[in-house]
Amino acid sequence: MVASCLKVVFTIGALFLLSACFPAKDIFFEPLAEGGKVMKARCKGHVGYPSYIDFEREGVFIEIGSVLEKEIMSVYLRIPPGVSVSFRSDEFIWSNGGENHFLRPKSIKTVTFARPYDKQTIPVDARQVLQGGVYDAYFVNFDVPIKELNNFSFLVPTLKINEKEVTLPPIKFTLSSGWYIYPINC
């Protein structure tokens, strides 16, 4: 009887801990752009600090964000089957204090979310073409010296989605901080 009660208490305690949340203070860059939807850093955009901005164009989901402590930017592309996205890889622009800097991706990583899981790094080409349906998503990653900044802007080059030109607005990132609730498990 005691063993059964302890087992129930332990199970309830374990479930509580797995779904528990905790407060934490963070410093991050908050994005803002016309027509973009700002998302939070954890649990598919629902928890944590607001550090990503989402766009959907021609059925392609595009998410852009930064990680302050690692000094990286990423452009996440989820491309549906039968759709291609192309862009000039050397035309991403990072701006700070009136100075523009052209960026080339450090890497492009693929991911497959369903089993068998698959992650690969593909070569960065001058004219990059990414096909939908082959992978569930692509992560285009950049090294950007943002640790000592208060704000900066990021511009994605014109994208060709199935040969239709699509332009995203400039994204402004402003240094912010605050207290946020984080889950132990989401």
C-alpha positions in Angstrom: 0.0 0.0 0.0 2.8 2.4 1.0 4.7 1.5 -2.1 1.7 2.2 -4.3 1.2 5.6 -2.7 4.8 6.5 -3.1 4.7 5.4 -6.8 1.7 7.7 -7.4 3.4 10.6 -5.6 6.6 10.0 -7.5 4.7 9.9 -10.8 2.8 13.0 -10.1 6.0 14.8 -9.0 7.8 13.7 -12.1 5.0 15.0 -14.3 4.9 18.3 -12.5 8.7 18.7 -13.0 8.5 17.9 -16.7 5.8 20.5 -17.2 7.2 23.1 -14.7 8.3 26.6 -15.7 10.9 28.9 -14.2 11.5 32.7 -14.5 14.8 33.9 -16.0 16.2 37.3 -17.1 17.5 37.5 -20.7 19.2 40.0 -22.9 18.4 39.6 -26.6 17.7 41.4 -29.9 14.0 42.0 -30.5 13.1 42.1 -34.3 10.6 44.4 -36.0 9.6 44.6 -39.6 6.5 45.6 -41.5 4.3 42.6 -42.2 6.3 40.3 -39.9 5.0 38.4 -36.9 7.4 38.5 -33.9 7.7 35.1 -32.2 9.2 34.0 -28.9 12.4 31.9 -28.5 11.1 28.6 -27.1 8.3 26.1 -27.6 7.6 26.9 -31.2 7.3 30.6 -30.6 5.1 30.6 -27.6 7.4 31.0 -24.6 10.5 33.1 -23.7 11.7 36.3 -25.1 10.6 37.7 -28.5 13.6 37.1 -30.8 12.4 35.8 -34.1 10.2 37.3 -36.9 8.1 35.2 -39.3 6.9 35.8 -42.8 5.0 33.7 -45.2 5.3 34.3 -48.9 4.0 32.2 -51.7 3.5 29.3 -49.3 7.1 29.4 -48.1 7.6 30.0 -44.3 10.5 32.2 -43.5 11.8 32.9 -40.0 14.7 35.2 -39.2 16.4 35.5 -35.8 19.6 36.2 -33.9 21.4 34.6 -30.9 23.3 37.3 -29.1 25.7 35.2 -27.1 26.7 33.1 -30.1 26.8 36.1 -32.5 24.8 34.3 -35.1 21.9 35.1 -37.4 19.7 32.5 -39.0 17.2 32.4 -41.8 15.0 29.4 -41.6 13.1 28.3 -44.7 10.3 25.7 -44.8 9.6 25.1 -48.5 6.6 23.0 -49.5 7.0 20.1 -52.1 7.2 21.3 -55.7 8.4 24.7 -54.8 11.9 26.1 -55.2 13.5 29.1 -53.6 16.6 30.8 -55.0 18.7 33.8 -53.9 22.1 35.3 -54.4 24.1 34.1 -51.4 26.4 37.1 -51.2 23.6 39.7 -51.1 22.4 39.4 -47.5 23.0 42.8 -45.9 23.8 43.5 -42.2 23.7 47.2 -41.3 25.0 49.0 -38.2 25.5 52.8 -37.7 24.9 53.6 -41.3 27.4 51.1 -42.6 26.3 48.2 -44.8 28.1 44.9 -44.8 27.4 42.2 -47.4 27.2 38.7 -45.8 27.6 35.3 -47.2 26.1 32.3 -45.3 28.6 30.4 -43.1 26.5 27.3 -43.7 23.2 25.9 -45.0 21.9 23.0 -42.9 19.1 20.8 -43.9 16.7 19.0 -41.5 14.1 16.3 -41.8 11.7 16.2 -38.8 10.1 12.8 -39.5 11.9 9.5 -39.1 14.4 8.7 -40.4 15.7 12.0 -39.0 18.3 13.6 -41.3 20.6 16.6 -41.0 23.2 17.6 -43.5 25.3 20.6 -44.4 25.1 21.5 -48.1 27.5 23.7 -50.0 26.8 27.5 -50.2 26.7 28.4 -53.9 26.8 31.9 -55.4 23.2 31.4 -56.8 21.6 29.2 -54.2 18.6 27.0 -55.2 16.7 25.2 -52.4 14.0 22.6 -53.3 10.9 21.9 -51.3 10.0 18.3 -50.5 13.6 17.1 -50.3 14.0 18.3 -46.7 11.5 19.7 -44.2 13.5 22.9 -43.7 16.8 24.7 -44.4 18.8 26.8 -41.9 20.9 29.5 -43.5 23.4 30.6 -40.8 25.6 33.7 -40.5 28.3 34.8 -38.2 27.6 38.5 -37.3 29.5 40.6 -34.7 26.5 41.7 -32.6 27.7 41.3 -29.0 28.7 44.9 -28.5 25.8 46.5 -30.4 22.5 48.2 -29.3 20.8 47.8 -32.7 21.3 46.7 -36.3 19.3 45.8 -39.4 19.3 42.7 -41.5 18.1 42.4 -45.1 17.4 39.2 -47.0 18.1 39.5 -50.7 15.3 39.2 -53.2 14.0 35.6 -53.2 12.7 33.9 -56.3 10.0 31.5 -55.3 9.2 29.4 -58.3 10.7 32.2 -60.3 8.4 34.9 -58.8 10.5 37.7 -57.1 9.6 38.3 -53.5 11.2 41.0 -51.4 11.1 41.0 -47.6 11.3 44.3 -45.7 14.4 45.3 -43.7 14.3 43.8 -40.2 15.4 46.1 -37.3 16.9 44.4 -34.3 16.9 46.3 -31.0 18.8 45.2 -27.8 16.2 44.4 -25.1 16.1 42.6 -21.8 13.4 41.4 -19.4 12.1 38.6 -17.2 10.5 35.7 -19.0 9.0 32.4 -18.1 10.7 29.3 -19.5 9.5 25.7 -19.4 11.7 22.8 -18.3 10.1 20.8 -21.1 7.9 21.9 -24.0 
